[in-house]
Amino acid sequence: MPTKQELGQQIIEKAWADAQFKQQLLADPKAAIKDAFNVDVPANINLQVLEETEDSYYLVLPQNPASVDDGSVKGPMWD
């Protein structure tokens, strides 16, 4: 099973190559990921997909590993 980072890269590459997948990803990301990669995103995960443009840039601030309950960084996917 791929890590979140690996899956994220695969999703980006598919969205660049497949306009229909990109539209589904923007409209319903969990369904698009399930359909294309057979990966279920848990219901408790809030997933948003934003498309950067020439004049829009999004900076994502990852969760601080120190704020995870047991102090460890989570492994593959959403475990």
N, C-alpha and C positions, 0 to 999 in steps of 0.2 A: 504494500500500500504506500502511495507517495506521501511525502510530508506536505504540510500546508503550503510551503514555499514551492515545492515541485508542482503541486496541483495548480497553484496560482499561476505559474508560468505556462502550464499547459492550457489553462483557461484563456489567458491573454492571447496566446498564439492561435488558438481556435477562433477566438472572436475576431482577430485580424484577418483570418482567412475565410471566415464563414459569416456572411452578413445576417443570415437568418438566425444563427446561434447568437450572434451579438445582440440582436433585437430581443430575443427571448431572455438572454442574460440580463439585459437592462430592465426588462419588464417583470421577470420572475426568476431571480437568480438561483433559488433552490431547485426549482423544477428544471432549469436549463442544465445545471450541474448533474442532477440525477439522470436526466435523459442522455447527456453526452458522455458522462464518465461513470455512471452507476454508483455515485457517491451520495449518500443521504446526509444532508446537513441537519443536525439536530434541531428540533423545534425551538429549543431555548437559545439558539444562536441567532442574533440579529445580523443579517447579511445584507449589505447595501452595495450596489455596483454603480460607480460613477465613471463617466467617460471624460477624460481630459481632452481639452481642445487647445487650439493655438493660444487662446487668451484665458484659459482656466487651468489651474494646477492645484492638485490636492496633495497635501502632506499628511500622511498617516502616522500617528504617534503610537507605536506598539505598546502593549501592556508592559509595565515595568516588571521584570522577573522577580524582583524583591517583593512585589505585592501579591504573588501567587501564594495561596494558603500554606503549602509545604515548602515554599522557597525554591522549588525547582521549576525549570522551564518545561512546559508540556511538550510531548513528543509528537508522533505522527497524527495528522488530522485533528480531530476535536476531542481527544481523550481526556 
